[in-house]
Amino acid sequence: MRSFTTELGKSALGILIWFVVLALILLVVGFLIHKVPLTAGSGIPQVEAEVAETIQAPWLRILPTKFVEGVLCSFGGLSLGREGPSIQIGGMAAKLVSKLTRTNRGEERILITCGAASGMAAAFHAPFTGVMFALEEIHKVFSAPVIVSVMVASVMSDLLSSILMGDHLVLSLTFIADLPPSAYISVAILGVIAGLLGALHNAGMFKMQDLFDRITWVKPYAKLIPAFLMSGIAAFTIPQLLCGGDAIIQLLERGYVTPINVLVVLLIGKYLLTAICFGSGAPGGTLLPLVVMGALIGSIYGICVTDVTAIPSVYVVNYTVLGVASLFAGVVRAPITGIVLAFELTGSLDSLLAASLVSIIAYVTSDLIGVDAFYEHLLGRIDISESNQTEKNLEEEQRGVFHRHVVGAGSKAEGRLIKELVLPEHMLIVMITRSGKELVPQGNTRLKALDQLLVLEDAEFEIEQEQMIKEICMPSLEETSSVTPT
């Protein structure tokens, strides 16, 4: 696309033609969003809402619509990534499989999580990042059936995409050597900086979204105008800012030849353009721009550190990767995914200790500031009352569904008799697995920490019942008044 706009930029007529093309793309994308509102934005919060059963998305309309929107927005150069559409398309494709195979609702949610992991793995060529993102951010439950299913789906997705499109990583960096222990103070400082910037990133994005929500005339077309207009201007001024940021990645992969002032301009420009595109509700992801911004922050910080300390400049690449991991942890609040992402970007376990340290510090710093985690905030903003956002599942029978829960240490359930638990109506504990042995639950059975409960719930009230049983089994850091076994 950049080569195309470069040729058009040689004449005023060519520039005019490009803005006419952008206007046509805007009209098509706006029409599609109007018809299928759930395709607006990245699509990741919509998949989270689907797994949480907050919504029932019309997968038949979302699949082709999101694909067309993603292609058009990418061709238009909007500062958005491909991973959001990939995750939503993967989730909806999994829902299609669920309908064809007539799985129950619990299995359907696992399948949607698998589809989301597949989309993430295909977008980044990072299968384990796809696994951790799906578990840590979307499903939020670590159990053997879920982990195995998600891993198989993610690895197969990465394998197929590698066969079809090659196996080049989104950001391929190679460590010359691991950071020396004396440099870990600078790593901790980077974690604090990334945590602060992560909170600032989220606050700015949310404010931009609020600003765009004030545009109420000719929705959604009017909201898209600033995004396409600024992308058109960037195409002929700073083309490196376009799309997910592939051109910036190419600069960073060259090493230390890019001046620091250029990196700062690219960082500020990338954030502003991404914020405008995100706030407009244009279909596209924000994770790839986030990775690019994290790499820029790490590179700028690494250049500063190596200039003022005795740390050799060959370690700038280390800080580049740590910038990605730390900003990811500060923005998404998924530190484990950030650590795994750093490993897959380099293919080296040498970064594991430094990435763990910087991600945890960034996560804690960002969380202490009190700004919402990125996707949790977006999940709360989904308007399920909007037309075409939900579909009626009248064909589904109301039936019982099974879920597994683990009794957490310090939870309300630990140390209590089953008959003492205040369980929702129509909920039944049918099996207890303790130390590998299965126990038939009775009223006088006393629950212990790490007991695995197989619970039968009423499908009609599944969401409410799931919330109640989670509160009962959830581990607590506070002292509880658990009953002492006699």
Backbone torsions as a table, in degrees:
resi	resn	phi	psi	omega
1	MET	NA	-41.1	-179.1
2	ARG	-64.0	-37.5	177.7
3	SER	-65.9	-33.6	178.5
4	PHE	-66.3	-47.2	180.0
5	THR	-70.6	-28.4	176.1
6	THR	-62.3	-42.2	177.9
7	GLU	-66.8	-42.2	179.7
8	LEU	-66.2	-30.2	-177.1
9	GLY	-71.2	-4.9	-179.7
10	LYS	-77.5	-9.6	179.4
11	SER	-145.4	155.4	178.9
12	ALA	-64.8	-35.4	178.4
13	LEU	-64.4	-40.9	178.9
14	GLY	-62.9	-41.3	177.8
15	ILE	-62.6	-42.9	178.8
16	LEU	-61.9	-42.2	179.0
17	ILE	-59.5	-42.1	-178.2
18	TRP	-64.3	-40.9	179.2
19	PHE	-68.4	-31.0	174.1
20	VAL	-66.0	-41.4	176.8
21	VAL	-60.8	-44.0	179.2
22	LEU	-62.1	-38.9	178.9
23	ALA	-63.2	-40.3	178.4
24	LEU	-66.0	-41.9	177.5
25	ILE	-61.8	-42.4	179.1
26	LEU	-57.6	-45.0	-179.0
27	LEU	-62.9	-42.2	-179.4
28	VAL	-67.2	-47.5	-179.2
29	VAL	-63.1	-43.5	178.4
30	GLY	-60.5	-40.9	178.5
31	PHE	-62.7	-43.0	-178.8
32	LEU	-66.6	-40.8	177.8
33	ILE	-64.2	-38.9	178.8
34	HIS	-61.9	-38.8	-179.2
35	LYS	-76.2	-37.7	-178.9
36	VAL	-130.3	82.7	-174.4
37	PRO	-58.3	-27.8	-177.8
38	LEU	-69.3	-5.8	177.9
39	THR	-89.6	-5.6	178.9
40	ALA	-68.5	149.2	177.9
41	GLY	77.0	-160.3	-173.5
42	SER	-74.0	-38.2	-176.6
43	GLY	102.9	-15.5	-179.0
44	ILE	-68.6	-46.2	176.6
45	PRO	-60.6	-33.1	178.7
46	GLN	-65.2	-38.1	177.8
47	VAL	-68.1	-39.6	176.6
48	GLU	-60.5	-43.1	179.1
49	ALA	-64.9	-35.2	177.8
50	GLU	-65.8	-43.7	178.8
51	VAL	-65.2	-38.1	178.7
52	ALA	-78.8	-4.7	-179.1
53	GLU	61.9	29.9	170.7
54	THR	-72.9	-32.6	178.0
55	ILE	-132.5	162.1	168.9
56	GLN	-122.2	100.0	-170.7
57	ALA	-78.3	145.0	177.0
58	PRO	-77.9	84.1	-172.1
59	TRP	-59.4	-33.1	-176.6
60	LEU	-64.3	-33.4	178.6
61	ARG	-87.2	-33.1	-176.8
62	ILE	-68.0	-41.8	-174.5
63	LEU	-54.1	-58.8	-179.3
64	PRO	-71.5	-34.7	-176.9
65	THR	-65.1	-46.8	-178.2
66	LYS	-65.1	-36.4	179.2
67	PHE	-63.2	-48.0	-179.3
68	VAL	-64.4	-44.1	179.4
69	GLU	-60.4	-44.3	-179.1
70	GLY	-61.9	-42.9	179.2
71	VAL	-63.6	-44.8	-177.4
72	LEU	-66.4	-43.5	179.7
73	CYS	-66.9	-35.8	176.5
74	SER	-66.3	-43.1	178.2
75	PHE	-65.4	-33.1	177.9
76	GLY	-74.2	-9.7	175.7
77	GLY	84.3	12.8	179.6
78	LEU	-60.9	142.7	-176.4
79	SER	-77.0	71.1	-179.1
80	LEU	-139.5	155.3	-177.2
81	GLY	-98.8	169.5	-178.9
82	ARG	-89.7	-9.8	-173.3
83	GLU	-72.6	-34.1	178.7
84	GLY	-61.5	-55.8	175.1
85	PRO	-57.2	-38.2	-179.9
86	SER	-62.4	-40.8	-179.5
87	ILE	-67.7	-43.3	-179.9
88	GLN	-68.2	-40.9	177.3
89	ILE	-63.1	-41.5	177.6
90	GLY	-62.1	-42.6	179.2
91	GLY	-64.2	-41.9	-179.7
92	MET	-72.5	-32.8	174.5
93	ALA	-64.1	-37.5	177.1
94	ALA	-66.6	-35.3	177.4
95	LYS	-66.3	-35.4	174.2
96	LEU	-59.9	-46.5	178.2
97	VAL	-59.9	-40.5	179.7
98	SER	-61.8	-41.8	-179.8
99	LYS	-67.2	-39.3	-179.2
100	LEU	-67.1	-35.7	-177.4
101	THR	-94.3	-1.9	177.0
102	ARG	55.6	48.0	177.2
103	THR	-76.7	161.7	175.3
104	ASN	-78.6	176.2	-171.6
105	ARG	-68.5	-34.4	177.1
106	GLY	-64.8	-43.9	177.4
107	GLU	-66.4	-34.6	178.8
108	GLU	-62.0	-40.8	-179.8
109	ARG	-66.9	-35.3	175.5
110	ILE	-65.7	-42.3	178.3
111	LEU	-61.8	-41.1	178.7
112	ILE	-64.3	-38.9	175.5
113	THR	-62.3	-41.3	177.0
114	CYS	-61.7	-42.3	178.5
115	GLY	-63.1	-39.2	177.7
116	ALA	-64.6	-42.3	177.5
117	ALA	-62.7	-39.3	178.2
118	SER	-62.4	-42.8	178.6
119	GLY	-63.6	-42.0	178.9
120	MET	-65.3	-43.6	-179.6
121	ALA	-63.0	-41.6	-179.5
122	ALA	-67.8	-37.2	-177.3
123	ALA	-69.7	-38.8	-175.4
124	PHE	-103.8	-5.8	-171.3
125	HIS	52.6	43.4	-177.5
126	ALA	-138.9	87.5	-172.8
127	PRO	-63.6	-39.1	-177.8
128	PHE	-73.8	-29.3	172.3
129	THR	-64.4	-40.4	176.2
130	GLY	-60.7	-41.4	179.3
131	VAL	-62.3	-51.7	-175.8
132	MET	-67.5	-38.0	179.4
133	PHE	-63.9	-42.7	-179.6
134	ALA	-64.7	-39.4	-178.4
135	LEU	-77.4	-44.7	-172.8
136	GLU	-78.6	-35.0	-173.5
137	GLU	-103.4	-36.9	-172.1
138	ILE	-98.7	-58.1	-174.9
139	HIS	-83.0	-38.2	175.4
140	LYS	63.1	19.0	176.6
141	VAL	-133.2	125.8	179.4
142	PHE	-104.3	103.7	175.6
143	SER	-136.2	157.1	-175.1
144	ALA	-56.9	-48.4	-179.5
145	PRO	-60.8	-40.1	-179.3
146	VAL	-67.5	-47.0	-177.5
147	ILE	-60.7	-47.3	-178.7
148	VAL	-62.7	-45.9	-178.7
149	SER	-62.8	-44.9	-178.5
150	VAL	-66.0	-39.1	-179.8
151	MET	-65.1	-43.7	179.7
152	VAL	-61.8	-46.5	-178.6
153	ALA	-63.1	-42.9	-176.6
154	SER	-67.8	-44.5	-179.1
155	VAL	-65.8	-42.2	179.4
156	MET	-65.6	-37.2	177.8
157	SER	-63.8	-44.9	179.3
158	ASP	-64.7	-38.6	179.3
159	LEU	-62.6	-47.4	-178.3
160	LEU	-66.5	-42.2	179.9
161	SER	-67.4	-31.7	177.2
162	SER	-68.4	-38.9	178.8
163	ILE	-65.8	-41.1	-175.1
164	LEU	-80.8	-36.5	-171.6
165	MET	-125.0	5.0	-177.5
166	GLY	90.6	165.8	-173.7
167	ASP	-113.6	27.7	178.6
168	HIS	-71.7	128.2	179.7
169	LEU	-69.2	155.5	177.2
170	VAL	-60.2	-43.3	178.0
171	LEU	-135.1	101.4	-175.1
172	SER	-100.0	107.6	-178.5
173	LEU	-125.7	147.0	-177.6
174	THR	-123.6	125.2	175.7
175	PHE	-76.1	131.8	171.7
176	ILE	-78.4	-37.8	177.3
177	ALA	-157.7	158.8	177.3
178	ASP	-75.6	152.4	179.1
179	LEU	-62.1	138.6	176.7
180	PRO	-70.4	155.5	-179.6
181	PRO	-55.4	-32.6	-178.5
182	SER	-65.9	-17.6	-177.8
183	ALA	-89.7	-2.7	-174.3
184	TYR	-72.9	-17.8	172.4
185	ILE	-65.2	-41.5	177.7
186	SER	-67.0	-30.6	176.7
187	VAL	-65.3	-43.4	178.7
188	ALA	-63.3	-40.2	178.7
189	ILE	-64.0	-39.9	176.8
190	LEU	-60.4	-38.0	177.8
191	GLY	-61.2	-42.4	178.5
192	VAL	-64.9	-45.7	-179.8
193	ILE	-61.7	-45.5	-179.4
194	ALA	-65.2	-35.7	176.7
195	GLY	-63.8	-42.6	177.2
196	LEU	-64.5	-45.1	179.6
197	LEU	-67.4	-32.7	177.0
198	GLY	-63.7	-44.5	177.2
199	ALA	-64.8	-40.3	177.6
200	LEU	-64.3	-40.0	176.8
201	HIS	-57.1	-49.5	-177.4
202	ASN	-65.8	-43.8	-179.5
203	ALA	-60.9	-42.1	179.8
204	GLY	-66.5	-41.5	178.6
205	MET	-63.8	-42.2	-179.9
206	PHE	-66.2	-40.2	177.8
207	LYS	-63.8	-39.8	178.2
208	MET	-64.4	-39.3	178.0
209	GLN	-64.1	-41.9	177.4
210	ASP	-62.6	-39.8	179.9
211	LEU	-62.7	-45.0	-180.0
212	PHE	-68.4	-28.3	179.4
213	ASP	-66.8	-17.4	177.6
214	ARG	-74.9	-15.4	177.3
215	ILE	-80.0	103.5	-174.6
216	THR	-109.7	-6.2	-178.1
217	TRP	-92.0	141.4	178.7
218	VAL	47.7	49.1	177.3
219	LYS	-72.0	147.3	-5.8
220	PRO	-91.5	7.6	-173.3
221	TYR	-61.7	-45.8	-176.3
222	ALA	-63.0	-36.0	-179.9
223	LYS	-66.0	-28.3	-177.2
224	LEU	-80.6	-18.3	-174.4
225	ILE	-58.0	-49.7	-179.8
226	PRO	-59.0	-38.2	-178.5
227	ALA	-64.2	-47.8	-179.2
228	PHE	-71.8	-35.2	178.7
229	LEU	-64.9	-48.6	-179.0
230	MET	-67.8	-33.9	176.9
231	SER	-66.9	-37.8	176.7
232	GLY	-64.8	-40.7	177.6
233	ILE	-65.4	-43.3	-179.7
234	ALA	-62.7	-31.3	-178.7
235	ALA	-60.0	-28.4	-177.7
236	PHE	-110.9	5.4	178.0
237	THR	-122.0	-59.3	178.3
238	ILE	-129.8	77.7	-175.3
239	PRO	-63.5	-16.8	178.9
240	GLN	-63.7	-19.7	-178.2
241	LEU	-79.5	-11.5	-172.8
242	LEU	-73.6	158.8	176.9
243	CYS	56.8	-150.4	-177.1
244	GLY	-70.6	-24.5	-178.9
245	GLY	119.9	26.8	-177.8
246	ASP	-59.9	-37.0	-179.3
247	ALA	-66.0	-37.0	177.4
248	ILE	-67.1	-40.0	177.5
249	ILE	-60.1	-40.8	178.1
250	GLN	-62.2	-36.1	176.4
251	LEU	-65.1	-43.6	-177.5
252	LEU	-69.1	-32.6	-179.0
253	GLU	-71.7	-15.6	178.8
254	ARG	-73.9	-20.1	-179.6
255	GLY	116.4	-133.3	-169.2
256	TYR	-108.0	26.2	-173.3
257	VAL	-86.8	-16.7	-177.7
258	THR	-83.8	125.2	179.1
259	PRO	-60.8	148.9	-175.1
260	ILE	-65.4	-33.4	179.2
261	ASN	-65.7	-33.0	176.1
262	VAL	-66.9	-40.6	178.8
263	LEU	-63.8	-39.3	179.0
264	VAL	-64.3	-44.5	178.5
265	VAL	-61.4	-42.8	179.4
266	LEU	-64.6	-39.0	179.8
267	LEU	-63.7	-49.5	-179.8
268	ILE	-64.2	-45.2	180.0
269	GLY	-63.3	-40.4	-179.4
270	LYS	-65.4	-40.3	179.9
271	TYR	-66.1	-45.8	-177.5
272	LEU	-63.9	-45.1	-179.3
273	LEU	-67.5	-38.6	177.6
274	THR	-65.0	-40.9	179.5
275	ALA	-62.3	-40.5	179.0
276	ILE	-66.4	-46.3	179.9
277	CYS	-64.9	-40.6	178.7
278	PHE	-65.5	-46.7	-177.9
279	GLY	-62.8	-28.0	-178.7
280	SER	-71.8	-15.7	-176.5
281	GLY	81.8	13.6	178.6
282	ALA	-63.4	139.1	-179.6
283	PRO	-65.3	120.5	179.0
284	GLY	162.9	157.2	-175.9
285	GLY	-88.9	165.0	177.1
286	THR	-115.5	-3.3	-177.3
287	LEU	-71.5	-41.8	179.5
288	LEU	-65.0	-46.9	172.3
289	PRO	-57.9	-34.2	178.0
290	LEU	-64.5	-43.1	177.0
291	VAL	-61.0	-42.7	179.4
292	VAL	-63.9	-44.5	178.9
293	MET	-64.9	-38.3	176.3
294	GLY	-63.1	-40.3	177.9
295	ALA	-64.8	-39.5	177.7
296	LEU	-64.6	-43.7	178.2
297	ILE	-61.1	-45.1	178.9
298	GLY	-63.5	-39.9	179.9
299	SER	-66.9	-45.1	178.6
300	ILE	-60.9	-45.7	179.3
301	TYR	-64.1	-43.2	180.0
302	GLY	-62.3	-40.8	178.1
303	ILE	-63.6	-42.2	178.9
304	CYS	-63.5	-44.4	-178.5
305	VAL	-64.1	-45.7	-178.6
306	THR	-71.1	-22.4	177.9
307	ASP	-77.1	-32.0	-173.3
308	VAL	-106.7	-5.0	178.6
309	THR	-124.6	-179.1	-179.6
310	ALA	-86.5	3.7	179.3
311	ILE	-69.5	126.2	-177.7
312	PRO	-63.4	152.2	-177.2
313	SER	-68.5	-14.7	179.1
314	VAL	-65.6	-15.2	-179.3
315	TYR	-87.5	0.9	177.8
316	VAL	-57.8	-38.4	-179.8
317	VAL	-62.2	-34.0	177.0
318	ASN	-62.0	-46.1	179.7
319	TYR	-66.3	-31.1	177.1
320	THR	-60.6	-46.6	178.9
321	VAL	-67.1	-40.8	179.9
322	LEU	-66.2	-30.3	175.2
323	GLY	-63.6	-40.2	177.7
324	VAL	-62.5	-50.9	-177.1
325	ALA	-62.1	-43.4	-175.3
326	SER	-72.2	-41.9	178.9
327	LEU	-67.2	-37.7	176.4
328	PHE	-59.3	-45.8	-179.7
329	ALA	-66.0	-37.5	-178.8
330	GLY	-72.2	-31.7	-177.3
331	VAL	-87.9	-54.3	-174.0
332	VAL	-84.3	-21.6	-174.8
333	ARG	61.9	43.4	176.3
334	ALA	-127.9	75.1	-172.8
335	PRO	-63.8	-34.2	-179.1
336	ILE	-66.2	-40.9	177.3
337	THR	-62.7	-39.4	177.1
338	GLY	-61.1	-40.3	179.1
339	ILE	-65.4	-46.5	179.8
340	VAL	-63.6	-38.5	178.5
341	LEU	-61.2	-41.6	177.9
342	ALA	-62.0	-39.3	178.1
343	PHE	-64.7	-43.2	-176.4
344	GLU	-76.2	-25.0	176.8
345	LEU	-69.6	-28.1	-176.7
346	THR	-108.2	-22.7	-175.9
347	GLY	69.1	20.6	-176.4
348	SER	-133.5	136.6	175.7
349	LEU	-80.0	-3.6	179.3
350	ASP	-61.0	-26.6	-177.1
351	SER	-85.2	-3.5	-169.2
352	LEU	-61.6	-48.6	-177.1
353	LEU	-66.0	-47.9	-179.6
354	ALA	-65.0	-40.6	179.5
355	ALA	-65.7	-37.6	177.8
356	SER	-64.1	-46.0	-179.2
357	LEU	-61.8	-49.6	-174.9
358	VAL	-69.8	-34.2	-179.9
359	SER	-69.6	-42.6	-179.5
360	ILE	-65.3	-43.5	-179.8
361	ILE	-64.7	-43.0	178.7
362	ALA	-62.7	-41.5	179.4
363	TYR	-61.3	-48.9	-178.0
364	VAL	-65.2	-44.3	-179.6
365	THR	-59.9	-48.7	-179.3
366	SER	-63.9	-39.5	-178.0
367	ASP	-68.3	-36.2	-179.4
368	LEU	-67.2	-27.3	-179.9
369	ILE	-68.1	-28.2	174.1
370	GLY	96.3	6.0	175.6
371	VAL	-81.1	140.1	-177.6
372	ASP	-60.1	149.0	168.6
373	ALA	-62.6	147.6	-167.9
374	PHE	-58.4	-59.7	-173.0
375	TYR	-76.3	-26.0	175.0
376	GLU	-65.4	-39.1	177.1
377	HIS	-64.5	-44.5	-179.5
378	LEU	-65.5	-35.7	178.0
379	LEU	-61.0	-39.3	179.9
380	GLY	-70.4	-17.3	-177.9
381	ARG	-91.7	-6.7	-178.0
382	ILE	-65.6	125.5	179.8
383	ASP	-95.7	101.7	-175.9
384	ILE	-78.5	-6.6	-179.7
385	SER	-85.9	-10.8	-176.3
386	GLU	-67.0	145.2	-177.0
387	SER	-60.4	143.6	177.3
388	ASN	70.6	7.9	-178.0
389	GLN	-87.9	-22.0	179.2
390	THR	-129.4	158.0	176.4
391	GLU	-125.9	147.7	179.7
392	LYS	-82.4	129.5	177.9
393	ASN	-100.1	62.5	-175.8
394	LEU	-68.3	-21.2	-176.9
395	GLU	-76.9	-13.0	-177.3
396	GLU	-78.9	131.7	175.3
397	GLU	-80.1	149.4	172.9
398	GLN	-79.8	116.3	-174.5
399	ARG	-145.0	168.9	178.3
400	GLY	-77.9	147.4	177.9
401	VAL	-130.1	149.3	-179.0
402	PHE	-103.4	142.4	173.6
403	HIS	-139.2	151.7	176.2
404	ARG	-108.2	138.8	177.9
405	HIS	-137.2	147.0	179.4
406	VAL	-108.0	132.6	177.7
407	VAL	-72.8	114.7	-177.5
408	GLY	-79.7	151.6	176.6
409	ALA	-65.9	126.2	-179.5
410	GLY	83.5	7.1	-179.8
411	SER	-78.2	170.8	178.5
412	LYS	-65.5	-24.5	-176.9
413	ALA	-83.4	-26.1	-174.2
414	GLU	-63.2	130.8	175.6
415	GLY	81.1	0.5	-177.6
416	ARG	-103.1	154.0	172.6
417	LEU	-75.2	149.5	-179.7
418	ILE	-58.4	-38.2	-178.9
419	LYS	-68.5	-16.1	178.7
420	GLU	-86.0	-13.7	-178.7
421	LEU	-76.0	139.6	175.9
422	VAL	-92.4	91.0	-177.5
423	LEU	-96.2	150.9	177.1
424	PRO	-62.8	155.6	177.1
425	GLU	-64.3	145.3	179.8
426	HIS	70.5	16.7	175.2
427	MET	-110.3	138.9	-175.6
428	LEU	-140.7	130.0	172.6
429	ILE	-84.7	113.7	-172.6
430	VAL	-101.3	-18.2	-179.2
431	MET	-157.2	144.5	174.9
432	ILE	-123.2	127.3	175.4
433	THR	-107.8	119.5	-177.2
434	ARG	-131.6	117.8	-179.9
435	SER	54.1	38.9	176.8
436	GLY	85.0	-5.0	-179.6
437	LYS	-106.6	142.0	-180.0
438	GLU	-95.4	129.9	-179.6
439	LEU	-116.4	140.9	174.5
440	VAL	-85.6	118.1	-175.1
441	PRO	-71.4	141.0	174.0
442	GLN	-132.3	169.0	-177.4
443	GLY	-58.7	-32.9	-177.7
444	ASN	-92.4	6.4	177.4
445	THR	-73.0	126.3	179.9
446	ARG	-94.4	128.8	-178.0
447	LEU	-82.3	144.1	178.2
448	LYS	-121.2	158.9	177.0
449	ALA	-59.1	139.6	179.3
450	LEU	77.5	4.7	170.4
451	ASP	-62.9	136.8	176.2
452	GLN	-100.5	120.6	-176.5
453	LEU	-102.5	130.0	170.5
454	LEU	-97.4	115.0	-170.8
455	VAL	-114.8	132.4	174.9
456	LEU	-98.1	125.9	-176.7
457	GLU	-123.6	157.4	175.6
458	ASP	-79.3	122.4	-176.4
459	ALA	-59.5	-30.0	-177.2
460	GLU	-67.2	-31.7	-177.8
461	PHE	-118.3	30.5	-172.3
462	GLU	-61.2	-43.6	-176.1
463	ILE	-62.0	-49.0	-179.6
464	GLU	-63.2	-41.5	-178.5
465	GLN	-67.9	-37.5	177.2
466	GLU	-61.5	-42.2	179.8
467	GLN	-62.9	-40.7	-178.2
468	MET	-68.6	-43.6	-179.0
469	ILE	-69.5	-31.9	176.3
470	LYS	-65.4	-39.8	178.3
471	GLU	-65.1	-34.2	179.4
472	ILE	-71.7	-38.4	-175.1
473	CYS	-94.6	-8.0	-174.2
474	MET	-67.4	133.0	177.0
475	PRO	-62.4	148.8	179.4
476	SER	-127.2	140.9	176.9
477	LEU	-86.8	-12.1	-179.0
478	GLU	-92.0	160.4	177.8
479	GLU	-69.0	137.7	-179.9
480	THR	-118.3	159.3	-179.6
481	SER	-94.6	55.9	-178.3
482	SER	-71.9	151.9	-178.6
483	VAL	-77.1	133.0	179.4
484	THR	-81.7	125.9	179.9
485	PRO	-59.9	141.4	178.8
486	THR	-97.9	NA	NA
